[in-house]
Amino acid sequence: MGRRALPKLNPNLEYSDYYGEIESLSDDWDITSIFDSTHPLEVELGSGKGLFLTTASGLYPDRNFVGVEIRKKYANYCAAKLSEAGRHNAFMFQGDGLLFFHKYLKDSSVDDVHVYFPDPWWKSKHRKRRVLNEPFMHDVIRVLKDGGRFHFWTDVQEYFQSTLALLEEFPSLSGPLDVEAKPAEHDMDYRTHYERRTRRYDRPVYRSLYTLVR
């Protein structure tokens, strides 16, 4: 399924308070510069158009949400949607998500990590580019609090199975736990835009949830 063009945004919409670029962060940057650090923190790697970030931050105003997206036009779109919705507990970063996890998130600082429908990099020679790899999972475990959760969904069965095999190497992650596919109550009642499209094409979605037990 090819990607559709992004809808046009209101050119008068101001969203700079919801947008930042990872390459511009100082070495001593801290999440407290944008959020109240006492609230639980959830981080999504690969936010796309931002449906999860916008929806979840509205449902849970007492939690903070950070999205990371490498494609600049999508990161800008997501930040604009957060601004439009008035989500003061959510923020969008553009740039390398693996670098963000490794360098800018502190130990035991995150309650939930979300990775939904990452690029499968179909060719065998390109699979080393997949974001779900051993170094990233070491960072996930490092930044998660005890009892924190790791959410992973994909529509690629091979990617799902290979990732579950990878996660078996990390005994502190308890799972995979089953995740129920709930019926959509309206046209945008999906975790992400990609889940919406996948289910509309009657393609399976493979879901998993892990809990960190130190």
BALOBA-1460 file (C-alpha; in Angstrom, 3 decimals):
// residues 214
<rec num="1" residu="m" x="0.000" y="0.000" z="0.000"/>
<rec num="2" residu="g" x="1.542" y="3.283" z="-1.075"/>
<rec num="3" residu="r" x="1.429" y="6.357" z="1.090"/>
<rec num="4" residu="r" x="-1.139" y="9.009" z="0.307"/>
<rec num="5" residu="a" x="-0.221" y="12.675" z="0.197"/>
<rec num="6" residu="l" x="-0.599" y="14.489" z="3.496"/>
<rec num="7" residu="p" x="-3.619" y="16.785" z="3.809"/>
<rec num="8" residu="k" x="-2.813" y="20.476" z="3.624"/>
<rec num="9" residu="l" x="-2.503" y="22.287" z="6.930"/>
<rec num="10" residu="n" x="-3.816" y="25.699" z="7.840"/>
<rec num="11" residu="p" x="-0.917" y="27.997" z="6.900"/>
<rec num="12" residu="n" x="-1.793" y="30.263" z="9.822"/>
<rec num="13" residu="l" x="-1.561" y="27.457" z="12.390"/>
<rec num="14" residu="e" x="1.258" y="27.979" z="14.890"/>
<rec num="15" residu="y" x="2.796" y="24.759" z="16.189"/>
<rec num="16" residu="s" x="6.373" y="25.611" z="17.155"/>
<rec num="17" residu="d" x="5.571" y="24.839" z="20.807"/>
<rec num="18" residu="y" x="4.884" y="21.235" z="19.781"/>
<rec num="19" residu="y" x="7.860" y="20.642" z="17.482"/>
<rec num="20" residu="g" x="11.594" y="20.137" z="17.885"/>
<rec num="21" residu="e" x="14.506" y="18.612" z="15.972"/>
<rec num="22" residu="i" x="16.765" y="16.072" z="17.615"/>
<rec num="23" residu="e" x="19.905" y="17.344" z="15.905"/>
<rec num="24" residu="s" x="19.333" y="20.727" z="17.595"/>
<rec num="25" residu="l" x="19.236" y="19.346" z="21.143"/>
<rec num="26" residu="s" x="22.108" y="20.197" z="23.463"/>
<rec num="27" residu="d" x="24.080" y="17.418" z="25.103"/>
<rec num="28" residu="d" x="22.500" y="18.227" z="28.474"/>
<rec num="29" residu="w" x="18.906" y="18.420" z="27.181"/>
<rec num="30" residu="d" x="16.315" y="17.036" z="29.592"/>
<rec num="31" residu="i" x="12.657" y="16.109" z="29.165"/>
<rec num="32" residu="t" x="11.756" y="18.523" z="31.980"/>
<rec num="33" residu="s" x="12.344" y="21.377" z="29.527"/>
<rec num="34" residu="i" x="9.023" y="20.566" z="27.842"/>
<rec num="35" residu="f" x="7.041" y="18.581" z="30.437"/>
<rec num="36" residu="d" x="6.207" y="18.250" z="34.082"/>
<rec num="37" residu="s" x="8.536" y="15.364" z="34.926"/>
<rec num="38" residu="t" x="6.222" y="14.024" z="37.641"/>
<rec num="39" residu="h" x="3.728" y="12.744" z="35.073"/>
<rec num="40" residu="p" x="4.157" y="9.285" z="33.472"/>
<rec num="41" residu="l" x="5.967" y="9.440" z="30.130"/>
<rec num="42" residu="e" x="5.141" y="7.502" z="26.966"/>
<rec num="43" residu="v" x="7.387" y="7.581" z="23.869"/>
<rec num="44" residu="e" x="6.419" y="6.504" z="20.358"/>
<rec num="45" residu="l" x="9.103" y="5.680" z="17.813"/>
<rec num="46" residu="g" x="7.890" y="6.358" z="14.258"/>
<rec num="47" residu="s" x="4.771" y="8.482" z="14.764"/>
<rec num="48" residu="g" x="3.787" y="8.875" z="11.116"/>
<rec num="49" residu="k" x="0.738" y="11.153" z="10.874"/>
<rec num="50" residu="g" x="0.366" y="11.172" z="14.644"/>
<rec num="51" residu="l" x="-2.999" y="9.477" z="15.154"/>
<rec num="52" residu="f" x="-1.804" y="7.554" z="18.211"/>
<rec num="53" residu="l" x="-0.084" y="10.573" z="19.746"/>
<rec num="54" residu="t" x="-3.039" y="12.897" z="19.223"/>
<rec num="55" residu="t" x="-5.637" y="10.398" z="20.428"/>
<rec num="56" residu="a" x="-3.756" y="9.019" z="23.429"/>
<rec num="57" residu="s" x="-2.732" y="12.442" z="24.737"/>
<rec num="58" residu="g" x="-6.400" y="13.459" z="24.680"/>
<rec num="59" residu="l" x="-7.571" y="10.313" z="26.452"/>
<rec num="60" residu="y" x="-4.877" y="10.550" z="29.135"/>
<rec num="61" residu="p" x="-4.259" y="14.226" z="30.003"/>
<rec num="62" residu="d" x="-2.353" y="13.197" z="33.150"/>
<rec num="63" residu="r" x="0.349" y="11.476" z="31.079"/>
<rec num="64" residu="n" x="3.034" y="12.993" z="28.852"/>
<rec num="65" residu="f" x="3.627" y="11.796" z="25.273"/>
<rec num="66" residu="v" x="6.638" y="12.200" z="22.988"/>
<rec num="67" residu="g" x="6.620" y="11.177" z="19.350"/>
<rec num="68" residu="v" x="9.707" y="10.737" z="17.171"/>
<rec num="69" residu="e" x="9.511" y="10.726" z="13.377"/>
<rec num="70" residu="i" x="12.439" y="10.839" z="10.960"/>
<rec num="71" residu="r" x="10.511" y="12.285" z="8.010"/>
<rec num="72" residu="k" x="10.310" y="16.038" z="8.445"/>
<rec num="73" residu="k" x="7.026" y="16.625" z="6.624"/>
<rec num="74" residu="y" x="5.312" y="13.982" z="8.760"/>
<rec num="75" residu="a" x="6.831" y="15.337" z="11.972"/>
<rec num="76" residu="n" x="5.597" y="18.823" z="11.090"/>
<rec num="77" residu="y" x="2.156" y="17.447" z="10.257"/>
<rec num="78" residu="c" x="1.969" y="15.604" z="13.570"/>
<rec num="79" residu="a" x="3.066" y="18.677" z="15.549"/>
<rec num="80" residu="a" x="0.450" y="20.760" z="13.760"/>
<rec num="81" residu="k" x="-2.270" y="18.249" z="14.643"/>
<rec num="82" residu="l" x="-1.188" y="18.358" z="18.293"/>
<rec num="83" residu="s" x="-1.387" y="22.140" z="18.237"/>
<rec num="84" residu="e" x="-4.770" y="22.077" z="16.527"/>
<rec num="85" residu="a" x="-6.071" y="19.712" z="19.228"/>
<rec num="86" residu="g" x="-4.494" y="21.700" z="22.072"/>
<rec num="87" residu="r" x="-2.510" y="18.738" z="23.396"/>
<rec num="88" residu="h" x="-0.212" y="20.440" z="25.904"/>
<rec num="89" residu="n" x="0.925" y="17.051" z="27.198"/>
<rec num="90" residu="a" x="2.372" y="15.917" z="23.847"/>
<rec num="91" residu="f" x="5.403" y="16.913" z="21.806"/>
<rec num="92" residu="m" x="6.855" y="15.881" z="18.436"/>
<rec num="93" residu="f" x="10.531" y="15.438" z="17.579"/>
<rec num="94" residu="q" x="11.942" y="15.085" z="14.086"/>
<rec num="95" residu="g" x="15.086" y="13.056" z="13.613"/>
<rec num="96" residu="d" x="16.828" y="9.794" z="14.435"/>
<rec num="97" residu="g" x="14.720" y="7.980" z="17.015"/>
<rec num="98" residu="l" x="17.444" y="5.478" z="17.859"/>
<rec num="99" residu="l" x="19.785" y="8.364" z="18.709"/>
<rec num="100" residu="f" x="17.043" y="9.998" z="20.789"/>
<rec num="101" residu="f" x="16.585" y="6.856" z="22.871"/>
<rec num="102" residu="h" x="20.315" y="6.283" z="23.270"/>
<rec num="103" residu="k" x="21.392" y="9.823" z="24.092"/>
<rec num="104" residu="y" x="18.483" y="11.847" z="25.421"/>
<rec num="105" residu="l" x="16.302" y="9.528" z="27.517"/>
<rec num="106" residu="k" x="17.467" y="8.852" z="31.049"/>
<rec num="107" residu="d" x="17.577" y="5.501" z="32.795"/>
<rec num="108" residu="s" x="14.207" y="4.369" z="34.209"/>
<rec num="109" residu="s" x="12.422" y="7.481" z="32.954"/>
<rec num="110" residu="v" x="9.774" y="6.067" z="30.582"/>
<rec num="111" residu="d" x="6.544" y="4.236" z="31.431"/>
<rec num="112" residu="d" x="5.617" y="3.005" z="27.939"/>
<rec num="113" residu="v" x="7.485" y="2.614" z="24.645"/>
<rec num="114" residu="h" x="5.382" y="2.253" z="21.487"/>
<rec num="115" residu="v" x="6.538" y="0.975" z="18.080"/>
<rec num="116" residu="y" x="3.733" y="0.555" z="15.553"/>
<rec num="117" residu="f" x="4.149" y="-0.711" z="11.984"/>
<rec num="118" residu="p" x="7.861" y="0.068" z="11.537"/>
<rec num="119" residu="d" x="9.383" y="-0.134" z="8.076"/>
<rec num="120" residu="p" x="9.962" y="-3.869" z="7.443"/>
<rec num="121" residu="w" x="12.870" y="-3.351" z="5.025"/>
<rec num="122" residu="w" x="11.776" y="-6.316" z="2.946"/>
<rec num="123" residu="k" x="15.074" y="-7.256" z="1.283"/>
<rec num="124" residu="s" x="17.356" y="-9.490" z="3.342"/>
<rec num="125" residu="k" x="20.349" y="-7.224" z="2.720"/>
<rec num="126" residu="h" x="18.416" y="-4.255" z="4.151"/>
<rec num="127" residu="r" x="17.081" y="-5.907" z="7.310"/>
<rec num="128" residu="k" x="19.977" y="-4.563" z="9.337"/>
<rec num="129" residu="r" x="18.216" y="-1.187" z="8.998"/>
<rec num="130" residu="r" x="15.203" y="-2.332" z="11.002"/>
<rec num="131" residu="v" x="14.717" y="-0.241" z="14.116"/>
<rec num="132" residu="l" x="13.872" y="-3.265" z="16.235"/>
<rec num="133" residu="n" x="17.388" y="-4.513" z="16.764"/>
<rec num="134" residu="e" x="19.534" y="-5.538" z="19.710"/>
<rec num="135" residu="p" x="21.082" y="-2.106" z="20.504"/>
<rec num="136" residu="f" x="17.664" y="-0.434" z="20.439"/>
<rec num="137" residu="m" x="16.152" y="-3.036" z="22.751"/>
<rec num="138" residu="h" x="19.005" y="-2.498" z="25.211"/>
<rec num="139" residu="d" x="18.031" y="1.172" z="25.251"/>
<rec num="140" residu="v" x="14.335" y="0.328" z="25.642"/>
<rec num="141" residu="i" x="15.117" y="-1.767" z="28.718"/>
<rec num="142" residu="r" x="17.422" y="0.919" z="30.088"/>
<rec num="143" residu="v" x="14.883" y="3.749" z="29.802"/>
<rec num="144" residu="l" x="11.810" y="1.810" z="30.957"/>
<rec num="145" residu="k" x="10.791" y="1.967" z="34.590"/>
<rec num="146" residu="d" x="10.265" y="-1.259" z="36.495"/>
<rec num="147" residu="g" x="6.846" y="-2.451" z="35.356"/>
<rec num="148" residu="g" x="7.082" y="-0.317" z="32.205"/>
<rec num="149" residu="r" x="5.586" y="-1.621" z="28.986"/>
<rec num="150" residu="f" x="6.833" y="-2.149" z="25.441"/>
<rec num="151" residu="h" x="4.165" y="-2.215" z="22.698"/>
<rec num="152" residu="f" x="4.974" y="-3.607" z="19.234"/>
<rec num="153" residu="w" x="2.533" y="-4.047" z="16.333"/>
<rec num="154" residu="t" x="3.141" y="-4.913" z="12.694"/>
<rec num="155" residu="d" x="1.307" y="-6.352" z="9.708"/>
<rec num="156" residu="v" x="4.389" y="-8.310" z="8.589"/>
<rec num="157" residu="q" x="4.337" y="-11.791" z="10.104"/>
<rec num="158" residu="e" x="8.030" y="-12.459" z="9.459"/>
<rec num="159" residu="y" x="9.003" y="-9.193" z="11.187"/>
<rec num="160" residu="f" x="6.731" y="-10.026" z="14.095"/>
<rec num="161" residu="q" x="8.158" y="-13.513" z="14.567"/>
<rec num="162" residu="s" x="11.777" y="-12.413" z="14.187"/>
<rec num="163" residu="t" x="11.224" y="-9.636" z="16.730"/>
<rec num="164" residu="l" x="9.652" y="-12.023" z="19.226"/>
<rec num="165" residu="a" x="12.686" y="-14.275" z="18.763"/>
<rec num="166" residu="l" x="14.953" y="-11.283" z="19.422"/>
<rec num="167" residu="l" x="13.045" y="-10.349" z="22.576"/>
<rec num="168" residu="e" x="13.532" y="-13.842" z="23.968"/>
<rec num="169" residu="e" x="17.150" y="-12.799" z="24.483"/>
<rec num="170" residu="f" x="16.028" y="-10.221" z="27.063"/>
<rec num="171" residu="p" x="14.727" y="-12.132" z="30.112"/>
<rec num="172" residu="s" x="13.746" y="-8.938" z="31.935"/>
<rec num="173" residu="l" x="10.971" y="-8.434" z="29.368"/>
<rec num="174" residu="s" x="7.949" y="-10.523" z="30.316"/>
<rec num="175" residu="g" x="5.811" y="-11.478" z="27.320"/>
<rec num="176" residu="p" x="4.548" y="-11.533" z="24.740"/>
<rec num="177" residu="l" x="1.144" y="-10.790" z="26.217"/>
<rec num="178" residu="d" x="-1.880" y="-11.007" z="23.959"/>
<rec num="179" residu="v" x="-3.418" y="-7.738" z="22.798"/>
<rec num="180" residu="e" x="-7.076" y="-7.823" z="21.885"/>
<rec num="181" residu="a" x="-8.139" y="-6.300" z="18.561"/>
<rec num="182" residu="k" x="-11.151" y="-4.243" z="19.552"/>
<rec num="183" residu="p" x="-13.826" y="-3.305" z="17.011"/>
<rec num="184" residu="a" x="-13.560" y="0.252" z="15.725"/>
<rec num="185" residu="e" x="-16.382" y="2.451" z="17.034"/>
<rec num="186" residu="h" x="-15.842" y="5.056" z="14.310"/>
<rec num="187" residu="d" x="-13.728" y="5.585" z="11.196"/>
<rec num="188" residu="m" x="-10.676" y="6.879" z="13.073"/>
<rec num="189" residu="d" x="-10.898" y="4.559" z="16.075"/>
<rec num="190" residu="y" x="-7.571" y="2.842" z="15.408"/>
<rec num="191" residu="r" x="-4.181" y="2.925" z="17.090"/>
<rec num="192" residu="t" x="-2.532" y="4.451" z="13.998"/>
<rec num="193" residu="h" x="-3.453" y="5.485" z="10.470"/>
<rec num="194" residu="y" x="-1.581" y="2.437" z="9.243"/>
<rec num="195" residu="e" x="-3.658" y="0.103" z="11.384"/>
<rec num="196" residu="r" x="-6.775" y="1.745" z="9.952"/>
<rec num="197" residu="r" x="-5.659" y="1.103" z="6.383"/>
<rec num="198" residu="t" x="-4.436" y="-2.421" z="7.128"/>
<rec num="199" residu="r" x="-7.688" y="-3.498" z="8.712"/>
<rec num="200" residu="r" x="-9.724" y="-1.883" z="5.929"/>
<rec num="201" residu="y" x="-7.876" y="-4.136" z="3.506"/>
<rec num="202" residu="d" x="-8.657" y="-7.130" z="5.767"/>
<rec num="203" residu="r" x="-4.991" y="-7.766" z="6.416"/>
<rec num="204" residu="p" x="-3.920" y="-9.254" z="9.782"/>
<rec num="205" residu="v" x="-2.279" y="-7.146" z="12.448"/>
<rec num="206" residu="y" x="0.180" y="-8.844" z="14.805"/>
<rec num="207" residu="r" x="0.206" y="-7.262" z="18.262"/>
<rec num="208" residu="s" x="2.400" y="-7.829" z="21.293"/>
<rec num="209" residu="l" x="2.939" y="-6.308" z="24.710"/>
<rec num="210" residu="y" x="5.863" y="-6.825" z="27.090"/>
<rec num="211" residu="t" x="6.352" y="-5.739" z="30.685"/>
<rec num="212" residu="l" x="9.735" y="-4.974" z="32.199"/>
<rec num="213" residu="v" x="10.584" y="-6.813" z="35.409"/>
<rec num="214" residu="r" x="14.036" y="-5.924" z="36.691"/>
